[in-house]
Amino acid sequence: MNRRTTLLDAGEIMGWWAALTVLWLVFISAVTTLELVVGTSAALVAAVAAWGARRTVSRW
């Protein structure tokens, strides 16, 4: 891995994370601090999983 691919991968994960966080916020009714922490954490886990799945599929 070189610097360019590392930055592209980080950008992809951040894009997934942002999209999934916004989706989470759309679906909840009241935004409390706990909901925000749980939502952003779950979105980050899902973003890394989506990135890994896309990487795996693109290598086949």
C-alpha positions, 0 to 999 in steps of 0.5 A: 500500500502506498500513500495514495491508496491509503488516502483513497481508502480512508476517504472511502471509509469516511464517505461510508461513515458520513452517509450511514450516520446521516441515514441513522439520524434520519431514522431516529425520532429524537437526537440525544447525546447517547443516540448520537454516540451509538449511531456514529459508532455503529456507522463507523463499524458498518463503514469499515465492513462495507469498505472491506466487503467492497475490497474483497469483491473487487479483487475476485 
